[in-house]
Amino acid sequence: MEIEKILQQGVADALKSLYGADFEAGAIQVQETRKEFAGDLTVVTFPFLKASRKAPDATAQELGEWLEKNVEAVGGFNVVKGFLNISVSKAYWLAQLAEIEKAEGFGLTPVADDAELVMVEYSSPNTNKPLHLGHVRNNLLGYSLACILEANGKRVVKTNIVNDRGIHICKSMLAWQKWGDGITPEKAGKKGDHLIGDFYVLFDRHYREELKELEAKGLAKEEAEAASTLMAEAREMLRKWEAGDPEIRSLWSMMNEWVYAGFDETYKALGVNFDKIYYESETYLEGKDLVLEGLKEGKMYRRDDGSVWADLTDEGLDEKLLLRSDGTSVYMTQDIGTAKQRYEDYPIDRMVYVVGNEQNYHFKVLSILLDRLGFKWGRDLVHFSYGMVELPAGKMKSREGTVVDADDLIAAMIADAREAAGNKFDDMPPEEAAEVCRMVGLGALKYFLLKVDPKKNMMFNPAESIDFNGNTGPFLQYTYARIRSLLRTAAEKGVALQELDAAAALPDDKEATLIRKIAGLPGVIKEAGDTFSPALIANYAYDLAKEYNQYYHDYPVMKEENEAVRNLRLHVAAQVARTLKTALSLLGMEMPERM
């Protein structure tokens, strides 16, 4: 049992014994003792004064004496102005360390067959361009959240919805038809997603040139856009696609396959994956059928122009278009269709959408509509909303071809890791050094993007992220590798871990602090799952690593002559490493055995 719960129950028992008062243990306030006072945890006694009928200090004194006598985990106490500061016994922390060591999968809740089923959607790329830095944050957040929910005992299904239809897709297709000259990824020596992205940029360039020429002839901007033959061709291609034109569909399938192969490479490099991938081309008609069904049941209404709408004014929102006057779908309709397919595929209890905060309104509306259409989890769907990520150079603009490409970013991070390491990896075989650089580069990227509150906009600074000191992924990986090296050295010298013995050596204050931090892992994982915040895991890992490094600097291990003390320090080190590995695996980070 967590020390906070032990103390809450102890105080409740003390109040019953001393004053005959019944207090619910969970409601008793136990908080961290302020640094300027002695103690580990503080109990606020003021709510008990009515029961004790005594002054705050007297009440706290009596409670402290009772706890010290009756609760084994209490090693001492002091009273400051009615606040009861409790010191946890060193024997308790040693017992905790022993329990943690024996616990298989410490901090992780096993997933039962009947556990809540949560579906997490992330990535959501378009097939007209490669993944960029914004997608990287999305993928890392989604994958980490899925790991955290599973660590909390949830059954998790990771899904992706690919936007593979629409006018933007046709722009790349038309540009390839006009100016591609039969080029393929193999001929170009490029990943397929990059090649198609080039044609999307090429379309935009030609379109802008056409608009410029039309405006030079005296047309206003809106008139020039309406008169564009290039855009008219793209719309005609979309019409043919929706009509099932064999030639257009064949071209679409071929180019999409190129893109999917490219996406798969990027996902593999990022270390993310999916249990199921959905495609909007397969869901948009499903959504249309659901909306028309809702129309028949009076849940939607049709306007005079034939368009179909949902009236959400009773929810404090506005009216939402679901089908255009020509019968074609909008994004909301596609999301409804995808939801139907997912609900048929899986018995979802909760749906989590990992999508940027610019879509906050969209998901408010989607939640209401899904609820109206009978999806039991609709009202409770979670929009895991996150902020924009930028590089110091400025914002990303994909149509202008200045997107911060995910593949380039990954390659640059690995190269930066090699440069930042200097001669650290010179004693490794080249293959091992390359693998460690990959782990460190990606660890730097993942940690930097995930340590920030996801709701906030953030600036990603590659140079800062790759630093081996400070609040960075490489610092945490280096701490882990340092401990693993220590344990290998001990083994090489024949120093085996012995069973912990309270009679031989008890932890001092520093060691007790480390054990307490390790023991806090389950609570941090639970809170991260409850609040959908990978940042809590990241900051917990950093606090633990920072505390250990200070300890490692001040407390020699292999040079310690007292065998029992050395044994205790090795045990503490081993559990710090294990805890770091567990915590950071929930961020998708890999831990090198040596650096």
Disulfide bonds with the S-S distance in Angstrom:
none
